[in-house]
Amino acid sequence: MEEIKISVIVPVYGVEKYISRCARSLLGQTMTDGVEFIFIDDATPDRSIELLSGIIGEYPGVVPQVKLLSHSRNRGLAASRQTGLDVARGEYVLQLDSDDYFEPDMLEVMYRAAVANNSDVVVADFFYSYHEGDEYQKCFVADSKEVLLNNIIATWRPEKNTAYAYVWNKLTRRSLFTEHNIRSFEGINVGEDLIATIRTIYYASVVTKVDRAFAHYNKHNIGSYTHDVSVTSTRQRMRATDVVADFLSPKSPAYNQTLNERRFRKLLMAIVNCNRADIQECILMCPGLYSDYEKLKHLVPPYWRLPYKYALQGKTGRFVFLRNLILPIRKLYRFLRAGVHPKRAISQ
């Protein structure tokens, strides 16, 4: 039996607009020997699997290396990734999203770096892909494990030393998952990357950085989890942060401040975007937040500080009134400053 070097895991749900591009970018890689491609049909209601099957047929030499698994009901991204991990046989795993696409030498370059350095995790840069083009995103990997983990948690910090929690720019030794019982939390589909990445990086002995971008992160799929600002998604983001806190806090208090800041920012982002009726429900997810406001308000742009304070005090009407003034002005300002298409400016 051929040695499996990489298991590529791709959940599939509601991506009929994007799956063909994704599949071709994977099955046409410069490295396919020793690679298994695992696609998980999470009971998608559209034509994604039909289209995927057609693309697979275009690569007859790779067909024996493709596994197409199916859920009988929709279980979500976290469960789909776990289904893929449960059957994976590769020395390394790469977990990708089916609405994204990838440079043709991604597997070859990342695997070569892993072998050369005996790496547990190989981290690469990536692209944010908009309708107007790609924006290169550098991923910072600190030498200190504590700094690296804090940078993964704190994506907002102005130093631009962001490491990012995404799993799709990281080639990870599969034994990290099996030996340390790292499993997905079914039902947490927003923030599930944070849970997995924090644990694998924590246990990794060697983390290698490749200074190239391979993944094109699709920023115009409005149906993706990252665009969901509902109460449900906010609850999942908070739960993901709590899971990480339960893991890291007993090991060191060095992460507690960063985790509190993350809760604060995620909650405030939610109340800016959610319906008026949901604002109080969001705030109740973190009942001690108002008492922390004075300590954490430096994380908030100055023009949001008074509105946020009103929201945390339960003065929802005042908050909504100010929010409705600020949002159009902010969008216009960003558009004029960026000098790009309005949708691009708003998304930044």
C-alpha positions as CSV (number, residue, x, y, z in Angstrom):
1,M,0.0,0.0,0.0
2,E,1.3,3.4,-1.0
3,E,2.4,5.6,1.9
4,I,-0.1,8.5,2.5
5,K,1.9,11.7,3.0
6,I,-1.0,14.2,3.1
7,S,-4.7,13.8,3.8
8,V,-6.6,16.8,2.4
9,I,-10.0,17.2,4.1
10,V,-12.7,19.3,2.5
11,P,-16.3,19.7,3.9
12,V,-18.9,20.4,1.3
13,Y,-22.1,22.3,1.9
14,G,-23.9,24.9,-0.2
15,V,-21.0,25.7,-2.5
16,E,-22.2,25.0,-6.0
17,K,-20.9,28.4,-7.1
18,Y,-17.4,27.6,-5.9
19,I,-16.8,23.8,-5.7
20,S,-15.6,23.3,-9.3
21,R,-12.8,25.9,-8.8
22,C,-11.9,24.4,-5.5
23,A,-11.7,20.8,-6.7
24,R,-9.7,21.7,-9.8
25,S,-7.2,23.6,-7.7
26,L,-6.7,20.5,-5.5
27,L,-6.8,17.6,-8.0
28,G,-4.5,19.5,-10.3
29,Q,-1.8,20.0,-7.7
30,T,1.9,19.5,-8.7
31,M,2.0,16.9,-5.9
32,T,-0.7,14.2,-5.9
33,D,1.4,11.1,-5.3
34,G,0.9,10.0,-1.7
35,V,-2.1,12.4,-1.3
36,E,-5.6,11.4,-0.4
37,F,-8.4,13.8,-1.0
38,I,-11.4,13.4,1.4
39,F,-14.6,15.3,0.6
40,I,-17.4,15.3,3.1
41,D,-21.0,15.8,1.8
42,D,-22.6,17.5,4.8
43,A,-26.1,16.8,3.3
44,T,-25.8,19.7,1.0
45,P,-29.1,20.7,-0.6
46,D,-27.7,22.1,-3.8
47,R,-25.7,20.6,-6.8
48,S,-22.3,20.8,-5.1
49,I,-21.8,17.0,-5.1
50,E,-23.0,16.5,-8.6
51,L,-20.6,19.2,-9.8
52,L,-17.8,17.8,-7.6
53,S,-18.3,14.3,-9.1
54,G,-18.0,15.7,-12.6
55,I,-14.7,17.4,-11.7
56,I,-13.3,14.3,-10.2
57,G,-13.9,12.5,-13.4
58,E,-11.7,15.0,-15.2
59,Y,-8.7,13.6,-13.3
60,P,-8.8,9.8,-13.9
61,G,-5.3,9.3,-12.5
62,V,-6.3,10.7,-9.1
63,V,-9.7,9.0,-8.8
64,P,-8.4,6.1,-6.7
65,Q,-7.1,8.7,-4.2
66,V,-10.4,10.4,-3.7
67,K,-12.9,9.6,-0.9
68,L,-16.4,11.0,-1.0
69,L,-18.1,10.6,2.4
70,S,-21.7,11.6,3.2
71,H,-23.6,12.7,6.3
72,S,-27.3,11.6,6.4
73,R,-28.2,15.0,7.8
74,N,-26.5,18.4,8.0
75,R,-24.2,18.4,11.0
76,G,-22.1,21.5,10.4
77,L,-18.5,22.3,9.6
78,A,-17.0,21.1,12.8
79,A,-18.6,17.6,12.5
80,S,-17.6,17.4,8.9
81,R,-14.0,18.1,9.6
82,Q,-14.0,15.5,12.3
83,T,-15.5,12.9,9.9
84,G,-12.6,13.6,7.6
85,L,-10.0,13.4,10.4
86,D,-11.5,10.1,11.6
87,V,-10.8,8.4,8.3
88,A,-7.5,10.2,7.3
89,R,-4.4,8.1,7.0
90,G,-1.8,10.7,6.0
91,E,1.3,11.7,8.0
92,Y,0.0,15.2,7.7
93,V,-3.4,16.7,7.3
94,L,-4.6,19.9,5.5
95,Q,-8.2,21.0,6.3
96,L,-9.6,23.2,3.6
97,D,-12.8,25.0,2.8
98,S,-14.8,24.2,-0.4
99,D,-15.5,27.8,-1.3
100,D,-11.8,28.7,-1.4
101,Y,-9.1,27.7,-4.0
102,F,-5.4,27.1,-3.8
103,E,-2.1,27.7,-5.6
104,P,-1.1,24.6,-7.7
105,D,2.1,23.9,-5.8
106,M,0.7,24.3,-2.3
107,L,1.0,20.7,-1.2
108,E,4.4,20.2,-2.7
109,V,6.0,23.3,-1.1
110,M,4.4,22.8,2.3
111,Y,5.2,19.1,2.5
112,R,8.8,19.8,1.4
113,A,9.1,22.3,4.2
114,A,7.6,19.8,6.7
115,V,10.1,17.0,5.7
116,A,13.1,19.3,5.6
117,N,12.4,20.6,9.2
118,N,10.7,17.6,10.7
119,S,7.8,20.0,11.4
120,D,4.7,19.3,13.4
121,V,3.0,22.3,11.8
122,V,3.8,24.3,8.6
123,V,2.3,27.7,8.4
124,A,1.9,29.7,5.2
125,D,0.7,33.2,4.2
126,F,-2.6,33.5,2.3
127,F,-4.7,35.7,0.2
128,Y,-8.0,37.5,1.0
129,S,-9.8,37.2,-2.4
130,Y,-12.3,39.9,-3.3
131,H,-14.1,40.5,-6.6
132,E,-11.5,43.2,-7.3
133,G,-8.5,41.0,-6.7
134,D,-6.3,39.4,-4.1
135,E,-4.9,41.0,-0.9
136,Y,-1.7,39.3,0.5
137,Q,-1.9,38.5,4.2
138,K,1.3,37.7,6.0
139,C,1.1,35.3,8.9
140,F,3.5,36.0,11.7
141,V,5.0,33.1,13.6
142,A,6.8,34.1,16.8
143,D,9.7,32.0,18.2
144,S,8.0,32.1,21.7
145,K,5.1,29.6,22.0
146,E,3.4,32.0,24.5
147,V,3.6,34.9,22.1
148,L,2.5,32.8,19.2
149,L,-0.6,31.5,21.0
150,N,-1.5,35.0,22.2
151,N,-1.1,36.3,18.6
152,I,-3.5,33.6,17.3
153,I,-6.1,34.6,19.9
154,A,-5.6,38.4,19.4
155,T,-6.1,39.1,15.6
156,W,-6.9,42.7,16.2
157,R,-3.6,43.9,17.7
158,P,-2.1,46.9,16.0
159,E,1.4,45.4,15.9
160,K,0.3,43.4,12.9
161,N,1.9,40.3,14.4
162,T,-1.2,38.3,13.7
163,A,-0.7,34.5,13.4
164,Y,-4.4,33.7,12.5
165,A,-6.3,30.7,13.8
166,Y,-7.3,29.4,10.3
167,V,-6.7,25.7,9.8
168,W,-6.5,26.0,6.0
169,N,-3.1,27.7,5.9
170,K,-1.5,25.0,8.2
171,L,-0.2,21.6,7.3
172,T,-0.4,19.7,10.6
173,R,1.1,16.3,11.6
174,R,-1.9,14.0,12.1
175,S,-0.4,12.4,15.2
176,L,-1.0,15.7,17.1
177,F,-4.7,15.0,16.8
178,T,-4.6,11.4,17.7
179,E,-2.0,11.4,20.5
180,H,-3.6,14.4,22.3
181,N,-7.2,13.6,21.5
182,I,-7.8,16.8,19.7
183,R,-11.3,16.6,18.3
184,S,-13.9,19.1,16.9
185,F,-16.7,20.3,19.1
186,E,-19.8,19.5,17.1
187,G,-22.1,22.5,17.1
188,I,-19.3,25.1,17.2
189,N,-19.0,26.0,13.6
190,V,-17.9,29.5,14.1
191,G,-14.6,29.7,15.9
192,E,-13.8,26.0,15.5
193,D,-10.5,26.9,13.8
194,L,-9.4,28.6,17.0
195,I,-10.1,25.5,19.1
196,A,-8.1,23.2,16.8
197,T,-5.2,25.6,16.1
198,I,-4.6,26.6,19.7
199,R,-4.3,22.9,20.7
200,T,-2.2,21.7,17.8
201,I,0.2,24.7,18.1
202,Y,0.5,24.2,21.9
203,Y,1.6,20.5,21.4
204,A,3.8,21.1,18.4
205,S,7.5,20.9,18.9
206,V,8.5,22.4,15.6
207,V,6.5,25.1,13.8
208,T,7.8,26.1,10.4
209,K,6.9,29.2,8.4
210,V,6.8,29.2,4.6
211,D,6.9,32.8,3.3
212,R,4.4,32.3,0.5
213,A,0.7,32.4,0.1
214,F,-1.3,29.4,-1.2
215,A,-4.9,29.6,0.0
216,H,-7.2,32.1,-1.6
217,Y,-9.8,32.9,1.1
218,N,-13.1,33.7,-0.6
219,K,-14.3,36.9,1.0
220,H,-17.3,37.3,-1.3
221,N,-19.2,34.2,-0.2
222,I,-21.9,35.8,1.9
223,G,-23.3,32.5,2.9
224,S,-20.2,31.4,4.7
225,Y,-20.0,31.1,8.5
226,T,-17.6,34.0,8.8
227,H,-20.3,36.4,7.4
228,D,-22.9,35.2,10.0
229,V,-23.4,37.8,12.8
230,S,-26.5,36.2,14.3
231,V,-27.1,35.5,18.0
232,T,-26.4,31.8,17.2
233,S,-23.1,32.5,15.6
234,T,-22.1,34.9,18.4
235,R,-22.9,32.2,21.0
236,Q,-20.7,29.8,19.1
237,R,-17.8,32.3,19.0
238,M,-18.1,32.9,22.7
239,R,-18.3,29.1,23.4
240,A,-15.1,28.6,21.2
241,T,-13.3,31.2,23.3
242,D,-14.5,29.5,26.5
243,V,-13.2,26.1,25.3
244,V,-9.8,27.7,24.6
245,A,-9.8,29.3,28.0
246,D,-10.6,26.0,29.7
247,F,-7.6,24.5,27.9
248,L,-5.1,27.3,28.3
249,S,-5.9,29.0,31.6
250,P,-4.9,26.0,33.9
251,K,-1.6,25.8,32.0
252,S,-0.7,29.5,32.4
253,P,-2.4,32.8,33.4
254,A,-0.5,34.5,30.6
255,Y,-3.4,34.0,28.2
256,N,-6.3,35.3,30.4
257,Q,-6.1,38.9,29.5
258,T,-6.0,38.2,25.7
259,L,-9.0,35.8,26.1
260,N,-11.0,38.5,27.9
261,E,-10.1,41.0,25.2
262,R,-11.3,38.5,22.6
263,R,-14.7,38.0,24.3
264,F,-15.0,41.8,24.6
265,R,-14.3,42.4,20.9
266,K,-16.4,39.6,19.6
267,L,-19.4,40.7,21.7
268,L,-19.1,44.3,20.6
269,M,-18.8,43.3,17.0
270,A,-22.0,41.3,17.4
271,I,-24.1,44.1,18.8
272,V,-23.0,46.5,16.1
273,N,-24.3,44.1,13.5
274,C,-27.2,42.3,15.1
275,N,-30.9,43.2,15.1
276,R,-32.1,45.5,17.9
277,A,-34.2,42.8,19.5
278,D,-31.0,40.6,19.8
279,I,-28.7,43.2,21.4
280,Q,-29.6,42.4,25.0
281,E,-29.4,38.7,24.4
282,C,-25.9,39.1,23.1
283,I,-24.9,41.2,26.1
284,L,-26.3,38.5,28.5
285,M,-23.8,36.0,27.1
286,C,-21.1,37.8,29.0
287,P,-22.7,39.3,32.1
288,G,-19.5,40.8,33.6
289,L,-18.7,42.8,30.5
290,Y,-19.9,46.2,31.7
291,S,-17.6,46.1,34.8
292,D,-14.7,45.4,32.4
293,Y,-15.6,48.2,30.1
294,E,-13.3,50.9,31.5
295,K,-10.4,48.5,31.4
296,L,-11.0,47.4,27.8
297,K,-12.5,50.4,26.1
298,H,-9.1,51.2,24.6
299,L,-9.9,48.3,22.2
300,V,-12.8,50.3,20.8
301,P,-12.5,53.0,18.2
302,P,-13.2,56.4,20.0
303,Y,-16.4,57.0,18.0
304,W,-17.9,53.7,19.2
305,R,-17.2,54.2,22.9
306,L,-20.2,56.1,24.0
307,P,-22.7,54.0,21.9
308,Y,-21.1,50.8,23.3
309,K,-21.4,52.2,26.8
310,Y,-25.1,52.9,26.2
311,A,-25.6,49.3,25.0
312,L,-23.9,47.8,28.0
313,Q,-26.0,50.0,30.3
314,G,-29.2,48.6,28.6
315,K,-29.9,51.9,26.9
316,T,-30.6,50.1,23.6
317,G,-32.6,53.0,22.0
318,R,-29.7,55.4,22.4
319,F,-27.2,52.8,21.1
320,V,-29.3,52.1,18.0
321,F,-29.8,55.8,17.2
322,L,-26.0,56.4,17.3
323,R,-25.2,53.2,15.5
324,N,-27.5,54.3,12.6
325,L,-25.6,57.6,12.4
326,I,-22.1,56.0,12.6
327,L,-22.4,53.1,10.2
328,P,-23.1,55.1,7.0
329,I,-20.4,57.6,7.8
330,R,-17.9,54.9,8.6
331,K,-18.6,53.1,5.3
332,L,-18.3,56.3,3.3
333,Y,-15.1,57.2,5.0
334,R,-13.5,53.8,4.4
335,F,-14.6,53.9,0.8
336,L,-13.1,57.3,0.2
337,R,-9.9,56.4,2.0
338,A,-9.5,53.0,0.3
339,G,-10.3,54.3,-3.2
340,V,-11.8,50.9,-4.1
341,H,-15.2,49.4,-4.7
342,P,-17.6,50.1,-1.9
343,K,-18.1,46.4,-1.0
344,R,-14.3,46.0,-0.6
345,A,-14.1,49.0,1.7
346,I,-17.0,47.9,3.9
347,S,-15.6,44.4,4.4
348,Q,-12.3,45.6,5.7
